[in-house]
Amino acid sequence: MNNISFLVWFTLYACAMITLGWYVSRHQKNGDDFLLGGRSLPMILTLGSTVGTMVGTGSSVGAVGFGYTNGWAGMLYGLGGAVGILLVAWLFAPVRKLRFMTMSEEISYYTGGSKIVKNVVAVLIFIASIGWLGAHILGGGLYLAWASGIDINVAKIIIALAFVVYVGIGGYSAVVWIDTVQSIILFVGFILMAVLAVNHVGGWENIKHAVDPAAQSLFAVDKLGVLPAFSLAMVIGVGVLATPSYRQRIYSAKTVSSVRQSFTITGLLYLLFSFLPAIIGMAVWTMNAQLDNSGFAFLFATQVLPPVLAMAVLIAGMSANMSSGSSDAIAGVSIILRDLYTLVTGHMPAPEKAIRLSRIFLVLVIALALLFALTSNDIISYITKMISMIMSGMFICSILGRFWHRFNWQGALAALAGGAGASVAVLMDSDWLAFWGNPCVPSVLTSLGCAVVVTLVTPANALSREEALALITRERESQPDAPPLPIGKRKPSEG
C-alpha cells in the first residue's frame, strides 16, 4: 500500500470526523456541555462511545500482538474487559443519580466528603488518565509509523497534535458522536481482517500447524500458566472498573437505565470481539514468526489485503486508538477543571471561562501524555504496570465505598498506599513477577487487606453520606455558604 495514499485518505477521514464533531457541538454554552455533554446522552450514544473506547489501543495493537506471541491468550484482554464493563453496569450505574462530575468526587462521597481523599484521588486519577491517553498516543504512533514510514517518535507527536484538534473543537459531545461512527468502522475492519488473514494463510489448519500447541490451549494457559493468564484478565477488568473515562460515561448519561443498558450490550459485544485479536495474531504468526516488535502484528497483516481493504482496516485501527484516547483526554481535563483547579484556587472557574480553560487544559493533558508515550513501545507492559500501580487501590476504594458504609478516609488512603506498595515490590522482584505474571493480584489483595484493617481500627466518618453529597455539590456549584448542620452533627470531618 502506498504510504502517501494512506496519509491522504486518513487526512480526509480525520477532517470528516472533525467536521462532524464541530457540527454536533456548536451550541455548547458551559463546562458541563463541553465535559459531560450536558448530562443528557441517550443510550445509543453512550453505547457507541463505550464500544469505541473498549475496542481501543489495547484491543488492537496490544491484544493482537499478544495473540501473535501467545495464541489464544490474545482473548484475555477482551475477557477481562467484558467482565469489567458488565460489573460497572450493575454495580456503579446507580451512581448517575448523584450527579458527580469526576471520580474523585465519588470516592470522596464514600469517605464522608473527605477533602484529603478527594485531592489525593484527583492527583492519582489524573495520572491514570494521562497514562491511558499516553497508551493511545503510543498505539496511534505505531499505526502511523507503519503506514507512513515516518519515525515512530515523530508519529507519536503527530497523533498528539491530532488529539488537540480532534477533542478541542467539540468536547465530549463531539467525542461520543465520533466514537459511535468509529465503532462501526472498527468492528467491520476487524472482522474483515480476521477473515481475510485466515484465508491468506490457507485456512485454520495451517494456523494450527504453525502455532505452538501450548498457545492453542484455552486462553493459552498451557503456555502462560493459570495464574499469569488470570492476572492478565484481572488487570484489564480492574482497569475498566477503576478507569475515570468509564465513570465519565455514567456521569454524562441521561438515566441510570440508559447507561446500564449500554454497558451491558458493550460487554456482550466485547466478549464476542475478543476472539478476533487472537485469531489475527495467530494468522500473522503463521505468515511471519520473526517480527521484531509484536506490536506490529496487526499492521503486518494489512500487507496481505487488497489496497482498498488494507486502507479500511488501517483506518479502523486508527479509529480504535483515537476513539479511546479522546475519552481519556476529556476525563483528564475534567479532573483538572473540577478537582485540581479547585485545589489550587479554592473555587470552581466561572461558567463563562469553563470552555476556554478546558481547551487550555486539554493541551496540557495531551502534552503530558505524549511524554509518557515517548518512553515506551510495548503497550501491554505499559498498561499492566500502570493499572497495578495506580488503579488497584482505586478499585478497592470504589468497591468498598459503594457497599460498605463504615469505609472511611483513613481506609481509602491505606488502600491506595497498600496497592501501590505491593505493585512496586512485585515489579522489583523478577521471580515474583514471573510467578504472578503482573502485580495486579497481590496489589489488589494487599490493598483490600490494608483498607479493611485500617478502617476498622479508626473512627467512622463524621458526616453521613447525605451530608457528604451536599458538601460536594455545594463546592462544585461554588456555593461555600451552606446552611448549618443539625445540632449534634457539627463534628469536624476527619478528612
Stockholm file with secondary structure:
# STOCKHOLM 1.0

chainA/1-495         MNNISFLVWFTLYACAMITLGWYVSRHQKNGDDFLLGGRSLPMILTLGSTVGTMVGTGSSVGAVGFGYTNGWAGMLYGLGGAVGILLVAWLFAPVRKLRFMTMSEEISYYTGGSKIVKNVVAVLIFIASIGWLGAHILGGGLYLAWASGIDINVAKIIIALAFVVYVGIGGYSAVVWIDTVQSIILFVGFILMAVLAVNHVGGWENIKHAVDPAAQSLFAVDKLGVLPAFSLAMVIGVGVLATPSYRQRIYSAKTVSSVRQSFTITGLLYLLFSFLPAIIGMAVWTMNAQLDNSGFAFLFATQVLPPVLAMAVLIAGMSANMSSGSSDAIAGVSIILRDLYTLVTGHMPAPEKAIRLSRIFLVLVIALALLFALTSNDIISYITKMISMIMSGMFICSILGRFWHRFNWQGALAALAGGAGASVAVLMDSDWLAFWGNPCVPSVLTSLGCAVVVTLVTPANALSREEALALITRERESQPDAPPLPIGKRKPSEG
#=GR chainA/1-495 SS CCHHHHHHHHHHHHHHHHHHHHHHTTTCCSHHHHHHGGGCBCHHHHHHHHHHHHSSHIIIIIHHHHHHHHGGGGHHHHHHHHHHHHHHHHHHGGGGGGTCSSHHHHHHHHTTTCHHHHHHHHHHHHHHHHHHHHHHHHHHHHHHHHHHCCCHHHHHHHHHHHHHHHHHHHHHHHHHHHHHHHHHHHHHHHHHHHHHHHHHTTSHHHHHHHSCGGGGSGGGHHHHCHHHHHHHHHHHHHHHHHCHHHHHHHHHBSCHHHHHHHHHHHHHHHHHHTHHHHHHHHHHHHHCSCCSCGGGHHHHHGGGSCHHHHHHHHHHHHHHHHHHHHHHHHHHHHHIIIIIHHHHHSSCCCHHHHHHHHHHHHHHHHHHHHHHHTTCSCHHHHHHHHIIIIIHHHHHHHHHHHHCTTCCHHHHHHHHHHHHHHHHHHHHCHHHHHHHSSSHHHHHHHHHHHHHHHHHHSCCCSSCHHHHHHHHHHHHTTCCCCCCCCTTCCCCCCC
#=GC SS_cons         CCHHHHHHHHHHHHHHHHHHHHHHTTTCCSHHHHHHGGGCBCHHHHHHHHHHHHSSHIIIIIHHHHHHHHGGGGHHHHHHHHHHHHHHHHHHGGGGGGTCSSHHHHHHHHTTTCHHHHHHHHHHHHHHHHHHHHHHHHHHHHHHHHHHCCCHHHHHHHHHHHHHHHHHHHHHHHHHHHHHHHHHHHHHHHHHHHHHHHHHTTSHHHHHHHSCGGGGSGGGHHHHCHHHHHHHHHHHHHHHHHCHHHHHHHHHBSCHHHHHHHHHHHHHHHHHHTHHHHHHHHHHHHHCSCCSCGGGHHHHHGGGSCHHHHHHHHHHHHHHHHHHHHHHHHHHHHHIIIIIHHHHHSSCCCHHHHHHHHHHHHHHHHHHHHHHHTTCSCHHHHHHHHIIIIIHHHHHHHHHHHHCTTCCHHHHHHHHHHHHHHHHHHHHCHHHHHHHSSSHHHHHHHHHHHHHHHHHHSCCCSSCHHHHHHHHHHHHTTCCCCCCCCTTCCCCCCC
//
